[in-house]
């Protein structure tokens, strides 16, 4: 009986409280406030998350762009055109071709003129010879940038220089009266590497320069490598 009597006042109190007209509006406002607070906190978290994602995305995109740019620059560096070969002498109207390259596809008369007579034997000419009309020496230039892989005096070909370039190209300068470079030296296109002179192999040419271009070890016509 005592427990029943104790429960009745509590039930009565709740009924009186629920009967109040202001209770529901107050509860509605409180619940709405809580919901708004929760929504605001949620939106803040979402905004920060989105911002971090965007920032991370931008950073990744920047890194990707930088990587692509670097790759592009490397590709351009690898595919960078080679130097255009130049004739191995300073512009001089008095310097002329005195013997051409022996070309198997040339007319018979041209091939006959491109034969070197040495020791009672006719040998196809593997380069182009240049000389001044007055037979004076002239500076010899490097036709391309490269590394000197041979610089010596030969008993037949005279003083000579060989320069190795990219793509298995080698330029050869024979019949020099003087050499101005040393073995393993790095030269730039247009550098003076020596001076035209004489040799035994082509003694009839007098003072001249014998110029060769070799690709993969085989002599090729220098005129095909130099713009007209």
Backbone bond lengths (Angstrom), bond angles and torsions (degrees), N, CA, C in turn:
res aa  C-N    CA-C-N  psi(-1)  N-CA   C-N-CA  omega(-1)  CA-C   N-CA-C  phi
1 X - - - 1.463 - - 1.518 110.27 -
2 X 1.287 115.72 -40.56 1.457 118.85 -178.60 1.533 111.04 -63.29
3 X 1.386 116.43 -38.67 1.463 119.75 179.71 1.510 111.21 -65.03
4 X 1.340 117.55 -39.77 1.460 121.43 178.51 1.505 111.02 -63.81
5 X 1.362 114.20 -40.21 1.467 118.38 179.74 1.534 111.09 -65.95
6 X 1.371 116.11 -34.35 1.462 119.23 -179.51 1.512 111.37 -72.18
7 X 1.354 121.15 -33.08 1.455 124.97 -178.38 1.504 111.98 -74.04
8 X 1.313 118.52 -31.51 1.463 122.14 -176.37 1.519 111.35 -62.63
9 X 1.329 120.19 -44.73 1.475 119.09 -179.66 1.524 111.69 -62.85
10 X 1.352 117.97 -39.16 1.459 120.07 179.75 1.511 111.29 -64.58
11 X 1.348 118.33 -45.11 1.456 122.18 178.91 1.511 110.46 -62.09
12 X 1.289 115.09 -38.66 1.468 119.59 -179.67 1.516 110.08 -66.63
13 X 1.345 115.04 -37.84 1.470 118.54 179.77 1.518 112.00 -64.44
14 X 1.313 118.55 -42.40 1.468 122.43 178.62 1.518 110.72 -63.96
15 X 1.341 114.77 -39.76 1.468 117.49 179.35 1.524 111.90 -63.44
16 X 1.331 114.96 -41.44 1.465 118.71 178.05 1.542 110.52 -63.85
17 X 1.365 115.26 -39.23 1.469 118.38 -178.93 1.521 111.31 -66.73
18 X 1.337 115.91 -42.35 1.454 119.65 179.20 1.516 112.55 -68.05
19 X 1.306 116.09 -23.61 1.462 120.41 -179.73 1.517 112.27 -75.73
20 X 1.353 116.88 -13.75 1.467 120.06 179.51 1.528 109.76 -68.67
21 X 1.342 118.92 134.76 1.466 123.64 -178.65 1.530 112.77 -72.40
22 X 1.290 117.83 -28.54 1.475 120.29 -175.76 1.524 113.35 -82.52
23 X 1.365 116.52 -9.61 1.449 118.89 -173.85 1.529 112.22 -65.00
24 X 1.324 117.93 -48.82 1.471 121.21 -175.50 1.532 113.11 -66.04
25 X 1.325 117.65 -42.64 1.482 115.89 175.07 1.518 113.03 -59.58
26 X 1.349 116.13 -40.30 1.460 119.17 179.41 1.517 110.95 -63.93
27 X 1.343 115.47 -44.29 1.464 119.56 179.07 1.539 110.29 -63.25
28 X 1.312 118.11 -38.85 1.469 121.85 -179.36 1.533 110.92 -63.63
29 X 1.344 113.69 -43.64 1.464 118.49 179.75 1.532 110.84 -64.18
30 X 1.355 114.63 -41.74 1.464 118.75 -179.32 1.520 111.09 -64.04
31 X 1.337 115.96 -45.98 1.463 119.89 179.80 1.527 110.74 -63.52
32 X 1.336 116.35 -42.13 1.467 120.21 179.39 1.522 110.74 -61.77
33 X 1.348 115.38 -40.42 1.460 119.29 178.58 1.513 111.84 -62.63
34 X 1.334 115.46 -42.92 1.465 119.68 178.96 1.524 110.67 -62.94
35 X 1.348 116.09 -43.04 1.458 120.28 -179.97 1.524 111.46 -63.32
36 X 1.325 116.16 -43.00 1.466 119.83 178.79 1.523 111.18 -62.83
37 X 1.341 114.94 -40.12 1.467 119.01 178.96 1.519 110.82 -62.91
38 X 1.340 115.81 -45.27 1.452 120.15 179.38 1.531 111.40 -62.71
39 X 1.342 116.22 -41.95 1.454 120.25 179.31 1.524 110.82 -63.92
40 X 1.341 117.87 -40.16 1.463 122.01 179.87 1.530 110.98 -64.15
41 X 1.358 115.49 -43.67 1.465 119.92 177.93 1.521 110.41 -62.67
42 X 1.336 115.99 -41.83 1.466 120.53 179.98 1.525 111.38 -63.19
43 X 1.338 115.02 -43.47 1.461 119.14 179.37 1.527 111.60 -64.09
44 X 1.344 116.85 -38.18 1.458 120.41 178.41 1.526 110.85 -62.07
45 X 1.345 114.36 -43.97 1.462 118.66 179.37 1.526 111.00 -63.68
46 X 1.339 115.91 -41.21 1.451 119.59 179.84 1.522 111.10 -65.69
47 X 1.334 116.25 -40.70 1.469 119.85 -179.98 1.506 111.24 -62.38
48 X 1.345 116.42 -45.67 1.463 119.89 178.47 1.514 111.28 -62.23
49 X 1.345 115.28 -40.19 1.458 119.24 -179.51 1.522 110.75 -64.35
50 X 1.361 115.91 -45.25 1.453 120.37 179.57 1.516 110.68 -63.43
51 X 1.357 115.66 -41.80 1.461 119.91 -179.75 1.517 110.96 -61.42
52 X 1.336 116.61 -44.83 1.460 120.25 179.39 1.519 110.62 -63.35
53 X 1.353 115.48 -39.35 1.457 119.17 179.71 1.512 110.76 -64.93
54 X 1.362 115.66 -42.73 1.461 119.61 -179.99 1.512 110.80 -65.33
55 X 1.343 115.64 -43.93 1.451 119.47 179.80 1.520 110.11 -62.04
56 X 1.341 115.23 -44.44 1.457 119.14 177.86 1.510 111.45 -62.00
57 X 1.360 115.09 -39.04 1.451 119.28 178.70 1.509 111.38 -64.88
58 X 1.340 116.10 -42.38 1.461 119.87 178.60 1.516 110.43 -62.50
59 X 1.342 115.52 -43.28 1.462 119.57 179.24 1.518 110.65 -61.59
60 X 1.364 114.95 -42.66 1.450 117.94 179.45 1.519 110.90 -65.60
61 X 1.359 115.21 -41.26 1.458 118.42 179.05 1.517 111.23 -64.17
62 X 1.363 116.30 -40.46 1.457 119.87 177.97 1.525 110.63 -61.86
63 X 1.348 114.67 -44.38 1.464 118.89 -179.95 1.521 110.42 -63.52
64 X 1.375 115.23 -40.49 1.451 118.64 179.32 1.521 111.31 -65.48
65 X 1.353 115.86 -41.65 1.464 119.76 179.07 1.517 111.24 -63.65
66 X 1.355 115.47 -42.26 1.462 119.27 179.10 1.521 110.67 -62.56
67 X 1.351 115.34 -40.34 1.459 119.45 179.66 1.517 110.80 -64.80
68 X 1.375 115.50 -42.17 1.448 119.02 179.16 1.512 111.16 -64.86
69 X 1.360 116.77 -39.34 1.458 120.58 179.11 1.521 111.01 -63.72
70 X 1.353 115.06 -43.18 1.463 119.31 178.41 1.520 111.03 -61.86
71 X 1.362 114.62 -43.36 1.456 118.92 179.08 1.525 111.10 -62.43
72 X 1.354 114.91 -39.86 1.466 119.27 179.11 1.516 111.16 -64.15
73 X 1.354 116.26 -42.92 1.464 120.03 -179.96 1.526 110.71 -64.11
74 X 1.362 115.01 -39.98 1.454 118.00 178.64 1.521 111.10 -64.24
75 X 1.367 114.92 -39.87 1.458 118.65 178.88 1.513 110.77 -63.39
76 X 1.366 115.75 -43.09 1.458 119.70 178.41 1.514 110.97 -62.96
77 X 1.361 116.07 -38.54 1.451 119.85 179.71 1.508 110.93 -63.94
78 X 1.382 114.83 -41.71 1.466 118.39 179.76 1.525 111.15 -66.33
79 X 1.388 115.55 -40.19 1.448 120.02 -177.33 1.528 113.60 -89.86
80 X 1.304 116.59 12.63 1.455 120.10 179.64 1.522 109.89 -60.49
81 X 1.355 116.86 129.25 1.465 119.30 -178.34 1.527 112.04 -59.95
82 X 1.326 116.61 146.70 1.445 120.98 176.13 1.522 109.69 -71.95
83 X 1.324 116.21 164.70 1.459 120.40 174.96 1.527 109.72 -62.97
84 X 1.299 114.70 149.36 1.460 118.95 173.42 1.517 108.42 -82.69
85 X 1.305 116.82 123.68 1.462 121.36 -176.65 1.528 111.14 -61.81
86 X 1.321 115.33 143.04 1.459 121.06 178.20 1.527 109.44 -117.80
87 X 1.336 115.63 162.50 1.458 119.07 174.95 1.521 109.03 -69.52
88 X 1.325 117.32 145.75 1.476 120.64 -171.66 1.533 114.75 -83.23
89 X 1.305 116.72 41.86 1.469 119.74 176.20 1.525 109.21 -156.72
90 X 1.319 115.78 159.11 1.454 121.02 177.64 1.531 109.89 -69.49
91 X 1.328 117.74 149.52 1.465 119.58 177.91 1.531 111.07 -53.12
92 X 1.312 115.60 119.66 1.460 120.70 -177.20 1.519 107.78 -154.58
93 X 1.325 115.65 114.90 1.461 120.16 -176.17 1.518 112.31 -65.59
94 X 1.318 116.93 -19.50 1.469 119.15 -178.62 1.524 112.81 -82.52
95 X 1.350 117.29 -10.56 1.470 120.91 178.92 1.526 109.04 -86.35
96 X 1.306 116.68 124.55 1.458 122.16 -177.84 1.531 111.05 -127.91
97 X 1.330 115.20 160.89 1.464 121.02 173.10 1.524 107.77 -77.92
98 X 1.320 116.26 122.47 1.469 120.03 -179.81 1.528 111.80 -105.77
99 X 1.328 117.03 -13.59 1.468 121.49 172.06 1.522 109.30 -156.79
100 X 1.325 115.43 130.63 1.469 120.69 -176.43 1.528 111.53 -92.51
101 X 1.324 114.88 173.52 1.467 122.85 176.77 1.527 109.17 -72.92
102 X 1.337 116.64 139.77 1.467 120.81 178.35 1.531 108.46 -76.22
103 X 1.318 115.50 109.46 1.464 122.09 -177.45 1.532 108.58 -109.01
104 X 1.330 116.06 120.55 1.464 120.59 -179.12 1.524 111.89 -62.26
105 X 1.330 116.51 -24.46 1.467 119.30 -178.85 1.511 113.78 -89.95
106 X 1.311 117.38 -1.53 1.467 121.39 -178.80 1.530 110.68 -79.87
107 X 1.323 117.12 161.65 1.468 119.96 176.41 1.530 111.33 -59.56
108 X 1.314 116.01 161.22 1.465 121.10 -176.75 1.523 111.16 -59.55
109 X 1.321 116.91 -42.35 1.461 120.35 -178.56 1.526 111.16 -61.80
110 X 1.356 117.15 -40.24 1.466 120.90 179.51 1.521 110.79 -67.41
111 X 1.335 116.60 -36.94 1.466 119.92 179.17 1.525 111.06 -69.29
112 X 1.303 117.08 -35.69 1.464 119.97 178.48 1.533 111.04 -64.47
113 X 1.328 115.78 -37.12 1.458 120.06 -179.99 1.530 112.08 -74.87
114 X 1.344 117.13 -13.31 1.461 121.52 -179.83 1.522 111.39 -103.51
115 X 1.322 116.39 28.31 1.464 121.96 176.40 1.524 109.11 -108.81
116 X 1.323 116.69 133.64 1.467 122.32 178.24 1.530 108.37 -100.01
117 X 1.315 116.22 126.15 1.457 119.73 177.19 1.519 109.01 -91.44
118 X 1.319 115.92 116.88 1.464 120.94 -179.84 1.528 108.74 -142.03
119 X 1.304 114.97 127.65 1.463 121.64 178.02 1.531 110.41 52.66
120 X 1.361 114.91 48.08 1.464 123.07 177.93 1.533 113.05 61.04
121 X 1.304 115.43 25.09 1.471 120.29 179.02 1.531 108.91 -131.90
122 X 1.337 116.01 141.00 1.459 120.89 177.12 1.540 108.44 -96.80
123 X 1.305 115.50 122.08 1.473 121.80 -175.03 1.530 109.80 -118.93
124 X 1.341 117.86 130.71 1.468 119.99 177.94 1.532 111.10 -58.02
125 X 1.307 115.76 136.36 1.461 121.61 -178.30 1.526 109.72 -78.87
126 X 1.326 116.76 124.69 1.468 121.09 -173.54 1.532 113.38 -98.42
127 X 1.317 117.30 13.54 1.464 119.63 178.84 1.511 110.86 -154.15
128 X 1.320 116.01 -156.91 1.461 122.64 175.53 1.525 107.75 -126.97
129 X 1.320 116.69 134.49 1.461 121.27 178.85 1.530 109.98 -103.51
130 X 1.343 114.21 137.67 1.463 120.61 178.89 1.526 108.77 -123.23
131 X 1.329 116.29 144.18 1.461 120.65 177.96 1.526 109.50 -153.91
132 X 1.318 115.68 155.17 1.463 121.58 173.45 1.527 109.13 -84.31
133 X 1.313 115.67 152.73 1.461 120.13 178.69 1.522 111.20 -63.17
134 X 1.338 114.92 -34.80 1.472 118.47 -177.70 1.525 112.53 -88.64
135 X 1.345 117.37 5.21 1.463 122.94 177.19 1.541 113.64 63.89
136 X 1.308 116.52 21.82 1.458 119.62 177.17 1.527 110.15 -85.99
137 X 1.328 117.61 150.51 1.478 120.26 176.86 1.534 110.09 -65.45
138 X 1.340 115.54 157.95 1.472 121.26 177.70 1.532 108.47 -146.33
139 X 1.338 117.34 153.27 1.469 120.34 -179.51 1.530 111.79 -63.74
140 X 1.321 115.82 142.28 1.467 122.18 177.04 1.523 108.40 -108.78
141 X 1.336 116.61 131.40 1.459 122.28 -176.02 1.524 111.52 -108.53
142 X 1.319 115.36 155.44 1.465 120.51 172.42 1.527 108.60 -75.26
143 X 1.328 116.31 125.06 1.468 120.65 -177.32 1.518 112.67 -71.95
144 X 1.332 117.06 -23.86 1.463 123.38 178.67 1.525 108.40 -146.49
145 X 1.309 115.78 162.17 1.463 120.17 173.16 1.531 108.89 -73.74
146 X 1.317 115.87 145.56 1.462 118.68 179.63 1.516 112.08 177.10
147 X 1.313 115.12 -161.06 1.471 122.43 -178.35 1.527 109.02 -120.92
148 X 1.311 115.46 134.67 1.466 120.81 179.03 1.527 108.67 -73.06
149 X 1.316 116.32 114.22 1.465 121.01 -178.71 1.531 112.10 -107.27
150 X 1.340 115.80 -0.60 1.467 119.61 175.55 1.529 107.79 -160.25
151 X 1.309 116.71 130.60 1.463 122.49 176.78 1.522 106.84 -152.23
152 X 1.334 116.48 102.64 1.463 119.92 -172.81 1.516 110.89 -159.69
153 X 1.306 115.65 176.21 1.463 122.11 175.30 1.518 109.20 -108.20
154 X 1.328 115.49 124.75 1.465 121.20 -179.14 1.522 109.08 -106.04
155 X 1.323 116.21 143.01 1.467 120.50 -175.94 1.521 112.30 -63.31
156 X 1.330 117.74 -30.96 1.469 121.46 -176.69 1.535 112.03 -103.67
157 X 1.330 115.35 -44.05 1.469 119.45 -173.88 1.525 113.49 -90.13
158 X 1.325 117.19 -2.43 1.460 120.48 179.86 1.519 111.43 78.12
159 X 1.317 116.63 -163.12 1.468 119.91 177.15 1.537 108.50 -70.21
160 X 1.311 115.28 136.81 1.468 118.62 -175.96 1.527 111.05 -141.57
161 X 1.307 114.11 157.36 1.466 122.54 176.83 1.518 108.02 -136.28
162 X 1.327 115.80 135.59 1.462 121.26 172.74 1.528 108.35 -121.22
163 X 1.322 115.61 134.26 1.464 121.41 -179.37 1.524 108.83 -122.96
164 X 1.308 116.06 127.64 1.466 121.76 179.72 1.519 109.74 -95.62
165 X 1.336 115.53 134.60 1.464 122.51 -177.53 1.529 109.72 -121.74
166 X 1.321 115.64 -172.25 1.465 120.28 178.05 1.528 110.54 -71.90
167 X 1.339 114.49 164.69 1.470 121.77 176.72 1.530 113.09 58.06
168 X 1.337 116.37 36.51 1.464 121.83 175.58 1.530 113.00 58.27
169 X 1.329 115.64 32.98 1.461 120.73 176.51 1.527 109.80 -96.96
170 X 1.328 115.62 140.04 1.466 121.92 176.11 1.521 107.76 -134.21
171 X 1.318 116.27 131.98 1.461 119.72 172.58 1.525 108.85 -107.53
172 X 1.333 115.99 141.61 1.455 122.23 -174.51 1.534 108.91 -122.88
173 X 1.321 115.48 134.73 1.471 121.83 -179.23 1.532 107.06 -126.41
174 X 1.336 116.61 108.58 1.464 121.75 -177.55 1.526 110.32 -115.59
175 X 1.317 114.64 171.30 1.462 123.02 -179.73 1.529 110.51 62.23
176 X 1.336 115.82 42.90 1.465 120.36 178.40 1.524 110.16 -89.73
177 X 1.320 114.73 141.99 1.456 118.78 175.20 1.516 110.84 -88.77
178 X 1.352 115.91 -16.86 1.459 120.80 179.24 1.527 108.55 -157.77
179 X 1.326 117.38 143.43 1.465 121.72 174.59 1.524 109.01 -115.53
180 X 1.335 115.56 138.49 1.464 121.18 -177.20 1.525 112.95 -114.18
181 X 1.317 117.76 11.07 1.463 121.34 179.70 1.522 109.26 -128.77
182 X 1.333 114.66 159.75 1.461 120.68 179.36 1.521 110.53 -115.78
183 X 1.320 115.17 163.53 1.453 121.95 179.50 1.532 110.34 -57.85
184 X 1.347 116.09 138.06 1.467 125.35 178.53 1.531 113.58 72.36
185 X 1.324 116.75 6.36 1.471 119.17 177.35 1.526 109.82 -73.47
186 X 1.331 116.04 146.06 1.464 121.87 174.61 1.519 108.90 -93.90
187 X 1.323 115.62 127.13 1.465 120.11 -178.58 1.525 109.35 -120.88
188 X 1.307 114.83 152.32 1.459 121.24 175.95 1.517 109.19 -102.96
189 X 1.306 114.34 158.03 1.454 119.54 177.81 1.533 109.61 -58.32
190 X 1.325 116.55 130.43 1.454 120.88 179.12 1.513 114.60 93.19
191 X 1.352 117.00 -8.05 1.470 119.19 176.90 1.534 110.21 -66.56
192 X 1.325 116.31 143.31 1.464 120.46 176.11 1.528 108.37 -77.18
193 X 1.318 115.94 123.31 1.472 120.50 -177.85 1.535 111.77 -110.79
194 X 1.323 117.60 -7.62 1.458 119.88 179.87 1.507 111.51 171.32
195 X 1.331 115.06 -160.39 1.465 121.75 -178.10 1.516 109.34 -140.82
196 X 1.322 116.21 142.57 1.465 120.79 -179.31 1.528 110.73 -63.23
197 X 1.340 115.89 146.87 1.466 120.78 -178.54 1.517 111.59 -152.71
198 X 1.305 116.34 -143.24 1.469 121.91 -176.55 1.531 110.45 -123.69
199 X 1.337 115.34 160.41 1.463 120.09 170.86 1.522 109.68 -148.68
200 X 1.323 116.34 171.16 1.458 122.33 -177.83 1.522 111.37 -78.01
201 X 1.331 116.40 -37.13 1.461 121.09 -174.30 1.526 111.53 -60.59
202 X 1.316 117.73 -39.72 1.461 122.14 -178.71 1.534 109.65 -125.89
203 X 1.322 115.14 54.56 1.467 119.60 -175.18 1.525 112.47 -63.80
204 X 1.347 116.75 -25.81 1.460 119.60 -179.69 1.536 112.26 -70.47
205 X 1.353 116.67 -16.23 1.466 120.11 -179.71 1.529 111.32 -81.44
206 X 1.300 117.99 -12.77 1.460 120.36 -178.39 1.517 110.78 67.90
207 X 1.340 116.33 -142.94 1.470 121.03 178.49 1.527 108.55 -74.94
208 X 1.307 116.39 118.63 1.470 120.15 -177.23 1.528 110.33 -160.18
209 X 1.303 115.01 173.17 1.473 122.53 173.56 1.515 108.60 -118.28
210 X 1.320 116.22 127.87 1.461 121.20 171.85 1.525 106.91 -99.49
211 X 1.337 116.72 119.11 1.468 122.96 -174.80 1.519 110.10 -118.79
212 X 1.341 115.86 126.78 1.459 121.51 179.32 1.531 110.84 -124.36
213 X 1.331 114.36 154.33 1.466 122.16 170.33 1.520 107.06 -126.93
214 X 1.324 115.80 126.43 1.464 120.55 178.91 1.521 109.64 -120.67
215 X 1.310 115.13 135.43 1.460 121.07 176.36 1.520 108.47 -123.48
216 X 1.344 114.40 122.63 1.469 120.25 -176.07 1.528 111.20 54.72
217 X 1.343 115.71 34.07 1.451 120.86 175.33 1.511 115.39 89.36
218 X 1.331 118.60 -10.51 1.465 121.67 -178.07 1.527 110.72 -103.43
219 X 1.330 116.40 137.78 1.464 120.65 178.74 1.526 110.05 -71.14
220 X 1.345 115.84 133.49 1.463 122.04 177.39 1.529 108.15 -125.88
221 X 1.315 115.34 162.09 1.455 120.28 -178.11 1.534 110.34 -69.14
222 X 1.322 118.90 116.07 1.466 121.12 179.90 1.529 112.89 -58.36
223 X 1.328 116.54 -30.98 1.465 120.52 -178.08 1.530 111.79 -62.24
224 X 1.329 117.12 -23.56 1.462 120.27 178.80 1.521 112.57 -76.46
225 X 1.320 117.16 -14.63 1.455 121.90 -176.53 1.533 112.64 -101.96
226 X 1.321 116.11 -12.33 1.466 120.00 -174.90 1.524 109.79 -116.27
227 X 1.350 117.45 127.24 1.464 119.51 178.37 1.527 111.41 -58.99
228 X 1.303 115.68 145.57 1.465 119.19 -179.84 1.526 109.64 -69.23
